[in-house]
Every structure is written in structure tokens, then in C-alpha cells.
Amino acid sequence: MTILDEAAAIVDGARQDNYGPPALNHARTAEMWTTYLGIRITPRMVCIMNALMKISRDKHKPKHDNLVDIAGWARNAEIVSE
């Protein structure tokens, strides 16, 4: 199984079961971040910023899990952009 396969299985399976559809979950987060920051944040931006957080963590300590999560955030960005 590739990193991309792992990410798709997680995003399309367990994560949706735990947190609901990505569009709804990330829209909720975007609303909160928008209020807190005072600038418009979109659900896609939430996904990209979370990917950047994983990239930062990977710079400190490279791990397979970080790559899976980065791919997962890219998948979520694709889903919320549809």
C-alpha cells in the first residue's frame, strides 16, 4: 500500500466516521479561524495550513505518518474544492 492509498483509506473512512464529511468539518474550522483572525479563511485554506503544520513537524522529525497526513490534507483540500 502506498502513502497515497493509506491517506485515501483514512480520509474516506475512519476520519469521516469520527469527524463527519470534510466539507462540513473544515467549513466549521474555517468559520472559527475567520472569527479569531479577523480575515476570511476558507475550508481549503484550513487543509493547506494543516498540511504546512505536518511539514513543519516533519522537518523536526521525519516520520512516515507525517507523509500520510500531508497526503490526507491534500485529499481533503481536493474534496472541499469540489
C-alpha positions in Angstrom: 0.0 0.0 0.0 1.4 3.4 -0.9 1.2 6.6 1.2 -1.5 7.9 -1.1 -3.5 4.7 -0.7 -3.2 5.0 3.1 -4.2 8.6 3.1 -7.3 7.9 0.9 -8.4 5.0 3.2 -8.1 7.2 6.3 -9.8 10.3 4.8 -12.6 8.4 3.1 -13.1 6.0 6.0 -12.2 6.4 9.7 -11.8 10.2 9.6 -15.3 10.7 8.1 -16.7 8.3 10.7 -15.1 10.2 13.5 -15.4 13.9 12.3 -18.1 13.9 9.6 -17.7 15.0 6.0 -14.5 17.0 5.3 -16.5 19.9 3.7 -18.6 20.3 6.8 -15.8 19.8 9.3 -13.3 22.2 7.6 -16.0 24.8 7.0 -16.7 24.8 10.7 -13.0 25.2 11.4 -12.7 28.0 8.8 -15.5 29.9 10.4 -13.8 29.7 13.8 -10.4 30.7 12.3 -12.0 33.6 10.4 -13.6 34.9 13.6 -10.4 34.6 15.6 -8.0 36.0 12.9 -10.4 38.6 11.5 -9.6 37.6 7.9 -11.5 35.3 5.6 -10.3 31.6 5.9 -11.7 29.0 3.5 -12.1 25.3 4.1 -9.4 24.7 1.5 -7.0 27.1 3.4 -7.7 25.0 6.6 -6.4 21.9 4.8 -3.4 23.7 3.3 -2.4 25.2 6.7 -2.8 21.8 8.4 -0.5 20.3 5.7 2.0 23.0 6.5 1.9 22.1 10.2 2.7 18.5 9.3 5.5 19.7 7.0 6.9 21.7 10.0 6.7 18.6 12.2 8.4 16.5 9.6 11.3 19.0 9.4 11.9 18.4 13.1 11.5 14.6 12.9 10.8 12.9 9.6 8.1 10.1 10.0 6.0 8.0 7.7 2.9 9.2 9.5 3.7 12.8 8.6 3.8 12.0 4.9 0.5 10.1 5.1 -1.1 13.1 6.9 0.3 15.5 4.3 -1.3 13.4 1.5 -4.5 13.2 3.6 -4.7 17.0 3.9 -4.2 17.3 0.1 -7.1 14.8 -0.4 -9.2 16.9 1.9 -8.3 20.1 0.0 -9.4 18.4 -3.1 -12.7 17.2 -1.5 -13.6 20.7 -0.2 -12.8 22.3 -3.5 -15.2 20.1 -5.5 
